[in-house]
Amino acid sequence: MKVLVATEKPFAAAAVNGIKAEIEAAGNELALLEKYTEKAQLLDAVKDADALIIRSDKVDAEVLDAAKQLKIVVRAGAGYDNIDLAAATAHNVVAENTPGQNANAVAELVFGLLVFAVRNFYNGKAGTELMGKKLGILAFGNVGRNVARIAKGFGMDVYAYDAFCPAEVIEKAGVHAVANQEALFETCDVVSLHIPATPETKQSINYALVGKMKKGGILVNTARKEVINEPELLKLMAEREDLKFVTDIMPDANADFQKFEGRYFSTPKKMGAQTAEANTNAGIAAAKQINAFFKDGDTKFQVNK
Ligand code: NAD
């Protein structure tokens, strides 16, 4: 089977070598399309691919139309909103992600952002500590669970809400389960977002919700920019001079947020999963999943069921 790795922003060389080794050990063939600049290059490369590994690359109906032999596409990473799932299903293509592979990387960055925020962006003035503060985790998935683990090391009091993960699972991890996201924002000093971008979550972090936070509240976003209602958050931050917002996903309205000097920070690029470990782990996991799919029909990580 021909496995195409199509990456506008390539994997690190170590990850490509690892993917190649996995694919070839299973008797499959690897093809590489890196740093492509035109969609036409992708449309041409997918023509004879049986499987496709991507990163943030967009796989839409046009790509799927061109990929006549494609059986499986794997997004090396957690978020898969760059794949048109309905179109994949219509083309009989299994779409998968590689959950958990970059979760620790993202979770560590949450605390990088958070310490920076509570220490006033290192401006020399006395800040506050995280110990004893209430941290709210919105969505207790792979990243959320790693955030909880690290938060306990900081001595934080940890709360979580997840629409699909049962409260017992959250409590079993030593985290307080709350009944809904409103309660999370009301209760916590810091809320860290780990929801995927779905029709339900898009624009859901809005004026009413964030406005429930206590004085001095901090919002951390390492999920997706689409989950935030930017005009409403801008309005709220203009009204509430106590709120801080830190993120590794630059909002569309970055220039407007930058007006809140000392209360807002965005990394220049999406940074959460940008570690050598995460990069390699996700690519190799994608290769293993493709091998398992061709060998045993394994679709454990399918997201377009
Ligand atoms: P995951 O699939 O393991 O967990 C997502 C969790 O969200 C699940 O537990 C699910 O039950 C829950 N959920 C879904 N819809 C919900 C809703 N409406 N309300 C509350 N909970 C809901 O994913 P993950 O690995 O934890 O990653 C979370 C998100 O982080 C990804 O979807 C992705 O968008 C983002 N991410 C960002 C970076 C980065 O570089 N900043 C890297 C990886 C992932």
py3Dmol code that shows the C-alpha trace and the ligand (Angstrom):
import py3Dmol

protein = """\
ATOM      1  CA  MET A   1       0.000   0.000   0.000  1.00  0.00           C
ATOM      2  CA  LYS A   2       1.211   3.514  -0.772  1.00  0.00           C
ATOM      3  CA  VAL A   3       1.226   5.853   2.215  1.00  0.00           C
ATOM      4  CA  LEU A   4       1.579   9.543   1.390  1.00  0.00           C
ATOM      5  CA  VAL A   5       2.850  11.954   4.023  1.00  0.00           C
ATOM      6  CA  ALA A   6       1.600  15.357   2.846  1.00  0.00           C
ATOM      7  CA  THR A   7       2.754  18.199   5.042  1.00  0.00           C
ATOM      8  CA  GLU A   8       2.756  21.882   4.206  1.00  0.00           C
ATOM      9  CA  LYS A   9       4.758  22.287   7.420  1.00  0.00           C
ATOM     10  CA  PRO A  10       6.941  19.182   7.494  1.00  0.00           C
ATOM     11  CA  PHE A  11       7.608  16.842  10.380  1.00  0.00           C
ATOM     12  CA  ALA A  12      11.081  16.956  11.915  1.00  0.00           C
ATOM     13  CA  ALA A  13      13.561  14.686  10.146  1.00  0.00           C
ATOM     14  CA  ALA A  14      13.568  12.262  13.095  1.00  0.00           C
ATOM     15  CA  ALA A  15       9.791  11.898  12.813  1.00  0.00           C
ATOM     16  CA  VAL A  16       9.952  11.264   9.039  1.00  0.00           C
ATOM     17  CA  ASN A  17      12.609   8.594   9.591  1.00  0.00           C
ATOM     18  CA  GLY A  18      10.454   6.970  12.278  1.00  0.00           C
ATOM     19  CA  ILE A  19       7.349   7.036  10.058  1.00  0.00           C
ATOM     20  CA  LYS A  20       9.323   5.570   7.144  1.00  0.00           C
ATOM     21  CA  ALA A  21      10.696   2.774   9.316  1.00  0.00           C
ATOM     22  CA  GLU A  22       7.206   1.862  10.594  1.00  0.00           C
ATOM     23  CA  ILE A  23       5.583   1.957   7.143  1.00  0.00           C
ATOM     24  CA  GLU A  24       8.295  -0.067   5.436  1.00  0.00           C
ATOM     25  CA  ALA A  25       8.550  -2.623   8.252  1.00  0.00           C
ATOM     26  CA  ALA A  26       4.893  -3.447   7.567  1.00  0.00           C
ATOM     27  CA  GLY A  27       5.633  -3.910   3.850  1.00  0.00           C
ATOM     28  CA  ASN A  28       4.035  -0.617   2.808  1.00  0.00           C
ATOM     29  CA  GLU A  29       5.582   2.128   0.677  1.00  0.00           C
ATOM     30  CA  LEU A  30       6.166   5.730   1.757  1.00  0.00           C
ATOM     31  CA  ALA A  31       5.786   8.816  -0.450  1.00  0.00           C
ATOM     32  CA  LEU A  32       6.592  12.336   0.750  1.00  0.00           C
ATOM     33  CA  LEU A  33       5.091  15.682  -0.254  1.00  0.00           C
ATOM     34  CA  GLU A  34       6.612  18.358   1.962  1.00  0.00           C
ATOM     35  CA  LYS A  35       6.392  22.155   1.955  1.00  0.00           C
ATOM     36  CA  TYR A  36       3.922  22.202  -0.920  1.00  0.00           C
ATOM     37  CA  THR A  37       2.738  25.668  -1.812  1.00  0.00           C
ATOM     38  CA  GLU A  38      -0.200  24.953  -4.149  1.00  0.00           C
ATOM     39  CA  LYS A  39      -3.238  22.790  -3.554  1.00  0.00           C
ATOM     40  CA  ALA A  40      -2.683  21.379  -7.081  1.00  0.00           C
ATOM     41  CA  GLN A  41       0.482  19.665  -5.786  1.00  0.00           C
ATOM     42  CA  LEU A  42      -1.533  17.895  -3.117  1.00  0.00           C
ATOM     43  CA  LEU A  43      -4.285  16.965  -5.604  1.00  0.00           C
ATOM     44  CA  ASP A  44      -1.642  15.401  -7.852  1.00  0.00           C
ATOM     45  CA  ALA A  45       0.211  13.571  -5.068  1.00  0.00           C
ATOM     46  CA  VAL A  46      -2.914  11.941  -3.582  1.00  0.00           C
ATOM     47  CA  LYS A  47      -3.994  10.383  -6.918  1.00  0.00           C
ATOM     48  CA  ASP A  48      -2.485   6.966  -6.227  1.00  0.00           C
ATOM     49  CA  ALA A  49      -2.227   7.066  -2.413  1.00  0.00           C
ATOM     50  CA  ASP A  50      -3.956   4.342  -0.404  1.00  0.00           C
ATOM     51  CA  ALA A  51      -3.345   6.177   2.869  1.00  0.00           C
ATOM     52  CA  LEU A  52      -2.591   9.741   3.806  1.00  0.00           C
ATOM     53  CA  ILE A  53      -0.824  11.226   6.842  1.00  0.00           C
ATOM     54  CA  ILE A  54      -1.320  14.963   7.364  1.00  0.00           C
ATOM     55  CA  ARG A  55      -0.688  17.609  10.017  1.00  0.00           C
ATOM     56  CA  SER A  56      -2.718  20.836   9.764  1.00  0.00           C
ATOM     57  CA  ASP A  57      -3.201  20.233   6.029  1.00  0.00           C
ATOM     58  CA  LYS A  58      -6.750  20.610   4.741  1.00  0.00           C
ATOM     59  CA  VAL A  59      -8.454  17.516   3.373  1.00  0.00           C
ATOM     60  CA  ASP A  60     -11.713  18.610   1.753  1.00  0.00           C
ATOM     61  CA  ALA A  61     -14.068  17.116  -0.809  1.00  0.00           C
ATOM     62  CA  GLU A  62     -11.806  18.210  -3.693  1.00  0.00           C
ATOM     63  CA  VAL A  63      -8.806  16.374  -2.217  1.00  0.00           C
ATOM     64  CA  LEU A  64     -10.949  13.312  -1.542  1.00  0.00           C
ATOM     65  CA  ASP A  65     -12.316  13.401  -5.122  1.00  0.00           C
ATOM     66  CA  ALA A  66      -8.751  13.397  -6.454  1.00  0.00           C
ATOM     67  CA  ALA A  67      -7.664  10.574  -4.121  1.00  0.00           C
ATOM     68  CA  LYS A  68      -9.353   7.750  -6.000  1.00  0.00           C
ATOM     69  CA  GLN A  69      -7.598   4.950  -4.086  1.00  0.00           C
ATOM     70  CA  LEU A  70      -7.623   6.528  -0.655  1.00  0.00           C
ATOM     71  CA  LYS A  71      -8.913   4.340   2.167  1.00  0.00           C
ATOM     72  CA  ILE A  72      -7.651   6.135   5.249  1.00  0.00           C
ATOM     73  CA  VAL A  73      -6.472   9.619   6.233  1.00  0.00           C
ATOM     74  CA  VAL A  74      -4.781  10.160   9.583  1.00  0.00           C
ATOM     75  CA  ARG A  75      -4.304  13.572  11.127  1.00  0.00           C
ATOM     76  CA  ALA A  76      -1.057  13.347  13.131  1.00  0.00           C
ATOM     77  CA  GLY A  77      -2.378  15.332  16.083  1.00  0.00           C
ATOM     78  CA  ALA A  78      -5.485  15.709  18.184  1.00  0.00           C
ATOM     79  CA  GLY A  79      -7.681  18.331  16.485  1.00  0.00           C
ATOM     80  CA  TYR A  80      -9.133  17.094  13.176  1.00  0.00           C
ATOM     81  CA  ASP A  81     -11.261  20.057  12.119  1.00  0.00           C
ATOM     82  CA  ASN A  82      -9.042  20.326   9.009  1.00  0.00           C
ATOM     83  CA  ILE A  83     -10.637  17.141   7.616  1.00  0.00           C
ATOM     84  CA  ASP A  84     -14.107  17.365   6.060  1.00  0.00           C
ATOM     85  CA  LEU A  85     -15.505  14.365   7.935  1.00  0.00           C
ATOM     86  CA  ALA A  86     -18.811  14.207   6.033  1.00  0.00           C
ATOM     87  CA  ALA A  87     -16.930  14.200   2.720  1.00  0.00           C
ATOM     88  CA  ALA A  88     -14.570  11.485   4.012  1.00  0.00           C
ATOM     89  CA  THR A  89     -17.553   9.332   4.968  1.00  0.00           C
ATOM     90  CA  ALA A  90     -19.188   9.987   1.578  1.00  0.00           C
ATOM     91  CA  HIS A  91     -15.951   8.827  -0.103  1.00  0.00           C
ATOM     92  CA  ASN A  92     -15.723   5.720   2.129  1.00  0.00           C
ATOM     93  CA  VAL A  93     -12.512   7.019   3.633  1.00  0.00           C
ATOM     94  CA  VAL A  94     -11.738   6.325   7.281  1.00  0.00           C
ATOM     95  CA  ALA A  95     -10.594   9.512   9.057  1.00  0.00           C
ATOM     96  CA  GLU A  96      -8.505   9.175  12.212  1.00  0.00           C
ATOM     97  CA  ASN A  97      -6.563  11.375  14.606  1.00  0.00           C
ATOM     98  CA  THR A  98      -3.763  10.374  16.971  1.00  0.00           C
ATOM     99  CA  PRO A  99      -5.198  11.381  20.337  1.00  0.00           C
ATOM    100  CA  GLY A 100      -2.941  11.914  23.298  1.00  0.00           C
ATOM    101  CA  GLN A 101       0.391  12.031  21.478  1.00  0.00           C
ATOM    102  CA  ASN A 102       0.882  15.761  22.008  1.00  0.00           C
ATOM    103  CA  ALA A 103      -1.186  16.098  25.176  1.00  0.00           C
ATOM    104  CA  ASN A 104       1.716  16.507  27.581  1.00  0.00           C
ATOM    105  CA  ALA A 105       3.351  19.110  25.334  1.00  0.00           C
ATOM    106  CA  VAL A 106       0.181  21.210  25.294  1.00  0.00           C
ATOM    107  CA  ALA A 107      -0.388  20.768  29.025  1.00  0.00           C
ATOM    108  CA  GLU A 108       3.145  21.921  29.873  1.00  0.00           C
ATOM    109  CA  LEU A 109       2.630  25.030  27.732  1.00  0.00           C
ATOM    110  CA  VAL A 110      -0.542  25.850  29.684  1.00  0.00           C
ATOM    111  CA  PHE A 111       1.621  26.277  32.769  1.00  0.00           C
ATOM    112  CA  GLY A 112       4.231  28.239  30.828  1.00  0.00           C
ATOM    113  CA  LEU A 113       1.494  30.701  29.885  1.00  0.00           C
ATOM    114  CA  LEU A 114      -0.044  30.651  33.332  1.00  0.00           C
ATOM    115  CA  VAL A 115       3.100  31.391  35.361  1.00  0.00           C
ATOM    116  CA  PHE A 116       3.871  34.174  32.880  1.00  0.00           C
ATOM    117  CA  ALA A 117       0.376  35.620  33.460  1.00  0.00           C
ATOM    118  CA  VAL A 118       0.322  35.471  37.263  1.00  0.00           C
ATOM    119  CA  ARG A 119       3.816  37.023  37.408  1.00  0.00           C
ATOM    120  CA  ASN A 120       2.537  40.011  35.394  1.00  0.00           C
ATOM    121  CA  PHE A 121       4.302  38.970  32.195  1.00  0.00           C
ATOM    122  CA  TYR A 122       7.636  39.335  33.981  1.00  0.00           C
ATOM    123  CA  ASN A 123       7.335  43.115  34.234  1.00  0.00           C
ATOM    124  CA  GLY A 124       9.212  43.197  37.526  1.00  0.00           C
ATOM    125  CA  LYS A 125       6.157  43.800  39.729  1.00  0.00           C
ATOM    126  CA  ALA A 126       5.070  41.300  42.396  1.00  0.00           C
ATOM    127  CA  GLY A 127       2.618  38.752  41.056  1.00  0.00           C
ATOM    128  CA  THR A 128       0.736  35.870  42.632  1.00  0.00           C
ATOM    129  CA  GLU A 129       1.304  32.135  43.032  1.00  0.00           C
ATOM    130  CA  LEU A 130      -0.653  29.236  41.612  1.00  0.00           C
ATOM    131  CA  MET A 131      -0.596  27.161  44.792  1.00  0.00           C
ATOM    132  CA  GLY A 132      -4.019  27.003  46.415  1.00  0.00           C
ATOM    133  CA  LYS A 133      -5.768  28.639  43.442  1.00  0.00           C
ATOM    134  CA  LYS A 134      -8.751  26.989  41.775  1.00  0.00           C
ATOM    135  CA  LEU A 135      -8.059  25.745  38.259  1.00  0.00           C
ATOM    136  CA  GLY A 136     -10.997  24.876  35.985  1.00  0.00           C
ATOM    137  CA  ILE A 137     -10.380  22.469  33.129  1.00  0.00           C
ATOM    138  CA  LEU A 138     -12.969  22.679  30.353  1.00  0.00           C
ATOM    139  CA  ALA A 139     -12.959  19.198  28.791  1.00  0.00           C
ATOM    140  CA  PHE A 140     -11.276  16.301  30.514  1.00  0.00           C
ATOM    141  CA  GLY A 141      -9.711  14.656  27.476  1.00  0.00           C
ATOM    142  CA  ASN A 142      -6.061  13.837  26.876  1.00  0.00           C
ATOM    143  CA  VAL A 143      -4.804  17.399  27.313  1.00  0.00           C
ATOM    144  CA  GLY A 144      -7.189  18.181  30.172  1.00  0.00           C
ATOM    145  CA  ARG A 145      -6.020  15.133  32.132  1.00  0.00           C
ATOM    146  CA  ASN A 146      -2.366  16.099  31.726  1.00  0.00           C
ATOM    147  CA  VAL A 147      -3.194  19.637  32.850  1.00  0.00           C
ATOM    148  CA  ALA A 148      -4.833  18.149  35.964  1.00  0.00           C
ATOM    149  CA  ARG A 149      -1.762  16.027  36.713  1.00  0.00           C
ATOM    150  CA  ILE A 150       0.610  18.992  36.464  1.00  0.00           C
ATOM    151  CA  ALA A 151      -1.757  21.336  38.351  1.00  0.00           C
ATOM    152  CA  LYS A 152      -1.645  19.022  41.347  1.00  0.00           C
ATOM    153  CA  GLY A 153       2.147  19.369  41.385  1.00  0.00           C
ATOM    154  CA  PHE A 154       1.639  23.132  41.661  1.00  0.00           C
ATOM    155  CA  GLY A 155      -0.686  22.532  44.629  1.00  0.00           C
ATOM    156  CA  MET A 156      -3.746  23.848  42.786  1.00  0.00           C
ATOM    157  CA  ASP A 157      -7.329  22.910  43.610  1.00  0.00           C
ATOM    158  CA  VAL A 158      -8.509  21.301  40.376  1.00  0.00           C
ATOM    159  CA  TYR A 159     -12.034  21.309  38.885  1.00  0.00           C
ATOM    160  CA  ALA A 160     -13.251  19.972  35.551  1.00  0.00           C
ATOM    161  CA  TYR A 161     -16.294  19.748  33.318  1.00  0.00           C
ATOM    162  CA  ASP A 162     -16.637  17.491  30.291  1.00  0.00           C
ATOM    163  CA  ALA A 163     -19.864  17.025  28.316  1.00  0.00           C
ATOM    164  CA  PHE A 164     -19.124  13.360  27.637  1.00  0.00           C
ATOM    165  CA  CYS A 165     -16.725  12.130  30.325  1.00  0.00           C
ATOM    166  CA  PRO A 166     -18.655  10.857  33.375  1.00  0.00           C
ATOM    167  CA  ALA A 167     -18.203  12.745  36.669  1.00  0.00           C
ATOM    168  CA  GLU A 168     -16.973   9.526  38.341  1.00  0.00           C
ATOM    169  CA  VAL A 169     -13.999   9.360  35.970  1.00  0.00           C
ATOM    170  CA  ILE A 170     -13.107  12.967  36.789  1.00  0.00           C
ATOM    171  CA  GLU A 171     -13.476  12.412  40.549  1.00  0.00           C
ATOM    172  CA  LYS A 172     -11.415   9.222  40.347  1.00  0.00           C
ATOM    173  CA  ALA A 173      -8.534  11.331  39.005  1.00  0.00           C
ATOM    174  CA  GLY A 174      -8.687  13.428  42.179  1.00  0.00           C
ATOM    175  CA  VAL A 175     -10.419  16.326  40.407  1.00  0.00           C
ATOM    176  CA  HIS A 176     -13.714  17.973  41.447  1.00  0.00           C
ATOM    177  CA  ALA A 177     -16.371  17.367  38.777  1.00  0.00           C
ATOM    178  CA  VAL A 178     -18.774  20.282  38.274  1.00  0.00           C
ATOM    179  CA  ALA A 179     -22.213  20.053  36.708  1.00  0.00           C
ATOM    180  CA  ASN A 180     -21.725  22.407  33.763  1.00  0.00           C
ATOM    181  CA  GLN A 181     -19.338  24.912  32.234  1.00  0.00           C
ATOM    182  CA  GLU A 182     -21.078  27.865  33.884  1.00  0.00           C
ATOM    183  CA  ALA A 183     -20.252  26.379  37.297  1.00  0.00           C
ATOM    184  CA  LEU A 184     -16.631  25.954  36.226  1.00  0.00           C
ATOM    185  CA  PHE A 185     -16.264  29.631  35.300  1.00  0.00           C
ATOM    186  CA  GLU A 186     -18.073  30.744  38.486  1.00  0.00           C
ATOM    187  CA  THR A 187     -15.928  28.591  40.753  1.00  0.00           C
ATOM    188  CA  CYS A 188     -12.405  28.925  39.363  1.00  0.00           C
ATOM    189  CA  ASP A 189      -9.649  31.547  39.412  1.00  0.00           C
ATOM    190  CA  VAL A 190      -8.248  30.179  36.170  1.00  0.00           C
ATOM    191  CA  VAL A 191     -10.102  28.389  33.359  1.00  0.00           C
ATOM    192  CA  SER A 192      -8.124  26.436  30.776  1.00  0.00           C
ATOM    193  CA  LEU A 193      -9.913  25.455  27.555  1.00  0.00           C
ATOM    194  CA  HIS A 194      -9.475  21.945  26.138  1.00  0.00           C
ATOM    195  CA  ILE A 195     -12.656  21.496  24.115  1.00  0.00           C
ATOM    196  CA  PRO A 196     -12.433  20.533  20.441  1.00  0.00           C
ATOM    197  CA  ALA A 197     -13.826  22.927  17.816  1.00  0.00           C
ATOM    198  CA  THR A 198     -17.272  21.472  17.061  1.00  0.00           C
ATOM    199  CA  PRO A 199     -20.590  23.075  16.047  1.00  0.00           C
ATOM    200  CA  GLU A 200     -21.505  23.061  19.770  1.00  0.00           C
ATOM    201  CA  THR A 201     -18.278  24.612  21.032  1.00  0.00           C
ATOM    202  CA  LYS A 202     -17.567  27.191  18.321  1.00  0.00           C
ATOM    203  CA  GLN A 203     -18.042  30.728  19.694  1.00  0.00           C
ATOM    204  CA  SER A 204     -19.194  29.180  22.985  1.00  0.00           C
ATOM    205  CA  ILE A 205     -16.643  31.020  25.146  1.00  0.00           C
ATOM    206  CA  ASN A 206     -18.571  34.252  25.213  1.00  0.00           C
ATOM    207  CA  TYR A 207     -19.381  37.356  27.253  1.00  0.00           C
ATOM    208  CA  ALA A 208     -21.918  35.658  29.523  1.00  0.00           C
ATOM    209  CA  LEU A 209     -19.699  32.682  30.301  1.00  0.00           C
ATOM    210  CA  VAL A 210     -16.338  34.375  30.900  1.00  0.00           C
ATOM    211  CA  GLY A 211     -18.194  37.177  32.668  1.00  0.00           C
ATOM    212  CA  LYS A 212     -18.992  34.685  35.434  1.00  0.00           C
ATOM    213  CA  MET A 213     -15.343  34.592  36.490  1.00  0.00           C
ATOM    214  CA  LYS A 214     -14.283  36.039  39.840  1.00  0.00           C
ATOM    215  CA  LYS A 215     -12.193  39.192  40.108  1.00  0.00           C
ATOM    216  CA  GLY A 216      -8.720  38.569  38.709  1.00  0.00           C
ATOM    217  CA  GLY A 217      -9.836  35.634  36.548  1.00  0.00           C
ATOM    218  CA  ILE A 218      -7.472  34.217  33.930  1.00  0.00           C
ATOM    219  CA  LEU A 219      -8.599  32.516  30.724  1.00  0.00           C
ATOM    220  CA  VAL A 220      -6.107  30.185  29.024  1.00  0.00           C
ATOM    221  CA  ASN A 221      -6.801  28.980  25.498  1.00  0.00           C
ATOM    222  CA  THR A 222      -4.729  26.222  23.938  1.00  0.00           C
ATOM    223  CA  ALA A 223      -7.752  24.655  22.204  1.00  0.00           C
ATOM    224  CA  ARG A 224      -8.822  26.416  18.986  1.00  0.00           C
ATOM    225  CA  LYS A 225      -9.399  30.100  18.302  1.00  0.00           C
ATOM    226  CA  GLU A 226     -12.863  29.313  16.887  1.00  0.00           C
ATOM    227  CA  VAL A 227     -14.193  28.331  20.322  1.00  0.00           C
ATOM    228  CA  ILE A 228     -13.872  31.938  21.477  1.00  0.00           C
ATOM    229  CA  ASN A 229     -16.381  34.614  20.593  1.00  0.00           C
ATOM    230  CA  GLU A 230     -13.729  37.283  20.059  1.00  0.00           C
ATOM    231  CA  PRO A 231     -15.946  40.395  19.820  1.00  0.00           C
ATOM    232  CA  GLU A 232     -17.677  39.399  23.072  1.00  0.00           C
ATOM    233  CA  LEU A 233     -14.411  38.648  24.888  1.00  0.00           C
ATOM    234  CA  LEU A 234     -13.002  41.998  23.726  1.00  0.00           C
ATOM    235  CA  LYS A 235     -16.097  43.749  25.079  1.00  0.00           C
ATOM    236  CA  LEU A 236     -15.796  41.944  28.401  1.00  0.00           C
ATOM    237  CA  MET A 237     -12.080  42.665  28.789  1.00  0.00           C
ATOM    238  CA  ALA A 238     -12.738  46.334  28.067  1.00  0.00           C
ATOM    239  CA  GLU A 239     -15.349  46.379  30.838  1.00  0.00           C
ATOM    240  CA  ARG A 240     -13.431  44.216  33.309  1.00  0.00           C
ATOM    241  CA  GLU A 241      -9.924  45.468  33.847  1.00  0.00           C
ATOM    242  CA  ASP A 242      -9.178  42.559  36.181  1.00  0.00           C
ATOM    243  CA  LEU A 243      -9.378  39.797  33.547  1.00  0.00           C
ATOM    244  CA  LYS A 244      -6.395  38.253  31.776  1.00  0.00           C
ATOM    245  CA  PHE A 245      -6.332  36.156  28.607  1.00  0.00           C
ATOM    246  CA  VAL A 246      -3.333  34.068  27.496  1.00  0.00           C
ATOM    247  CA  THR A 247      -3.189  31.781  24.495  1.00  0.00           C
ATOM    248  CA  ASP A 248      -0.947  29.958  22.045  1.00  0.00           C
ATOM    249  CA  ILE A 249      -3.515  30.401  19.298  1.00  0.00           C
ATOM    250  CA  MET A 250      -3.472  33.954  18.061  1.00  0.00           C
ATOM    251  CA  PRO A 251      -7.018  35.320  17.798  1.00  0.00           C
ATOM    252  CA  ASP A 252      -8.124  36.964  14.550  1.00  0.00           C
ATOM    253  CA  ALA A 253      -8.538  40.170  16.568  1.00  0.00           C
ATOM    254  CA  ASN A 254      -4.981  39.976  17.976  1.00  0.00           C
ATOM    255  CA  ALA A 255      -4.371  43.694  17.338  1.00  0.00           C
ATOM    256  CA  ASP A 256      -7.471  44.595  19.367  1.00  0.00           C
ATOM    257  CA  PHE A 257      -6.539  42.272  22.224  1.00  0.00           C
ATOM    258  CA  GLN A 258      -3.034  43.749  22.325  1.00  0.00           C
ATOM    259  CA  LYS A 259      -4.573  46.987  23.548  1.00  0.00           C
ATOM    260  CA  PHE A 260      -5.063  45.239  26.902  1.00  0.00           C
ATOM    261  CA  GLU A 261      -1.433  45.653  27.804  1.00  0.00           C
ATOM    262  CA  GLY A 262      -0.388  43.557  30.768  1.00  0.00           C
ATOM    263  CA  ARG A 263      -3.554  41.441  30.518  1.00  0.00           C
ATOM    264  CA  TYR A 264      -3.152  39.671  27.201  1.00  0.00           C
ATOM    265  CA  PHE A 265      -0.509  37.497  25.590  1.00  0.00           C
ATOM    266  CA  SER A 266      -0.471  35.323  22.503  1.00  0.00           C
ATOM    267  CA  THR A 267       2.467  33.325  21.211  1.00  0.00           C
ATOM    268  CA  PRO A 268       3.288  34.416  17.652  1.00  0.00           C
ATOM    269  CA  LYS A 269       2.535  30.917  16.343  1.00  0.00           C
ATOM    270  CA  LYS A 270       0.579  27.909  17.614  1.00  0.00           C
ATOM    271  CA  MET A 271       3.046  26.415  20.060  1.00  0.00           C
ATOM    272  CA  GLY A 272       1.233  23.801  22.133  1.00  0.00           C
ATOM    273  CA  ALA A 273       2.341  20.700  20.288  1.00  0.00           C
ATOM    274  CA  GLN A 274       5.640  22.157  19.115  1.00  0.00           C
ATOM    275  CA  THR A 275       8.049  19.864  20.880  1.00  0.00           C
ATOM    276  CA  ALA A 276      10.418  17.335  19.376  1.00  0.00           C
ATOM    277  CA  GLU A 277       8.691  14.605  21.382  1.00  0.00           C
ATOM    278  CA  ALA A 278       5.127  15.451  20.321  1.00  0.00           C
ATOM    279  CA  ASN A 279       6.110  15.901  16.696  1.00  0.00           C
ATOM    280  CA  THR A 280       7.715  12.474  16.545  1.00  0.00           C
ATOM    281  CA  ASN A 281       5.116  10.676  18.666  1.00  0.00           C
ATOM    282  CA  ALA A 282       2.148  11.828  16.572  1.00  0.00           C
ATOM    283  CA  GLY A 283       3.755  10.940  13.233  1.00  0.00           C
ATOM    284  CA  ILE A 284       4.806   7.476  14.363  1.00  0.00           C
ATOM    285  CA  ALA A 285       1.396   6.849  15.934  1.00  0.00           C
ATOM    286  CA  ALA A 286      -0.215   7.773  12.581  1.00  0.00           C
ATOM    287  CA  ALA A 287       2.038   5.277  10.768  1.00  0.00           C
ATOM    288  CA  LYS A 288       1.231   2.519  13.285  1.00  0.00           C
ATOM    289  CA  GLN A 289      -2.512   3.198  12.975  1.00  0.00           C
ATOM    290  CA  ILE A 290      -2.314   2.935   9.178  1.00  0.00           C
ATOM    291  CA  ASN A 291      -0.395  -0.338   9.408  1.00  0.00           C
ATOM    292  CA  ALA A 292      -2.971  -1.729  11.849  1.00  0.00           C
ATOM    293  CA  PHE A 293      -5.787  -0.620   9.537  1.00  0.00           C
ATOM    294  CA  PHE A 294      -4.325  -2.419   6.516  1.00  0.00           C
ATOM    295  CA  LYS A 295      -3.313  -5.502   8.531  1.00  0.00           C
ATOM    296  CA  ASP A 296      -6.371  -6.057  10.752  1.00  0.00           C
ATOM    297  CA  GLY A 297      -8.971  -3.486   9.651  1.00  0.00           C
ATOM    298  CA  ASP A 298      -8.345  -1.702  12.977  1.00  0.00           C
ATOM    299  CA  THR A 299     -10.361   1.561  13.140  1.00  0.00           C
ATOM    300  CA  LYS A 300     -10.017   2.263  16.880  1.00  0.00           C
ATOM    301  CA  PHE A 301      -9.182   5.936  16.303  1.00  0.00           C
ATOM    302  CA  GLN A 302     -11.774   6.598  13.603  1.00  0.00           C
ATOM    303  CA  VAL A 303     -13.463   9.994  14.021  1.00  0.00           C
ATOM    304  CA  ASN A 304     -16.010   9.826  11.168  1.00  0.00           C
ATOM    305  CA  LYS A 305     -18.037   6.868  12.443  1.00  0.00           C
TER     306      LYS A 305
END
"""
ligand_1 = """\
44
NAD
P -9.487 14.785 23.317
O -10.300 14.342 22.163
O -8.643 13.809 24.039
O -10.435 15.479 24.400
C -11.468 16.341 24.068
C -12.477 16.278 25.191
O -13.484 17.255 24.926
C -13.199 14.936 25.332
O -13.052 14.441 26.641
C -14.650 15.263 25.022
O -15.549 14.502 25.796
C -14.710 16.730 25.390
N -15.783 17.496 24.763
C -16.204 17.418 23.483
N -17.205 18.305 23.261
C -17.401 18.948 24.446
C -18.289 19.968 24.866
N -19.181 20.491 24.012
N -18.225 20.396 26.145
C -17.336 19.854 27.015
N -16.479 18.872 26.676
C -16.500 18.437 25.399
O -8.587 15.984 22.758
P -7.268 16.567 23.429
O -6.095 15.818 22.965
O -7.500 16.722 24.883
O -7.216 18.004 22.730
C -8.212 18.970 23.012
C -8.159 20.047 21.956
O -6.936 20.770 22.089
C -8.121 19.509 20.516
O -9.417 19.286 20.002
C -7.405 20.582 19.767
O -8.343 21.492 19.222
C -6.587 21.297 20.827
N -5.139 21.102 20.640
C -4.360 22.199 20.545
C -2.999 22.059 20.386
C -2.117 23.266 20.354
O -1.062 23.210 19.725
N -2.479 24.323 21.028
C -2.439 20.783 20.263
C -3.256 19.680 20.419
C -4.604 19.852 20.590
"""
view = py3Dmol.view(width=600, height=400)
view.addModel(protein, "pdb")
view.setStyle({"model": 0}, {"cartoon": {"style": "trace"}})
view.addModel(ligand_1, "xyz")
view.setStyle({"model": 1}, {"stick": {}})
view.zoomTo()
view.show()
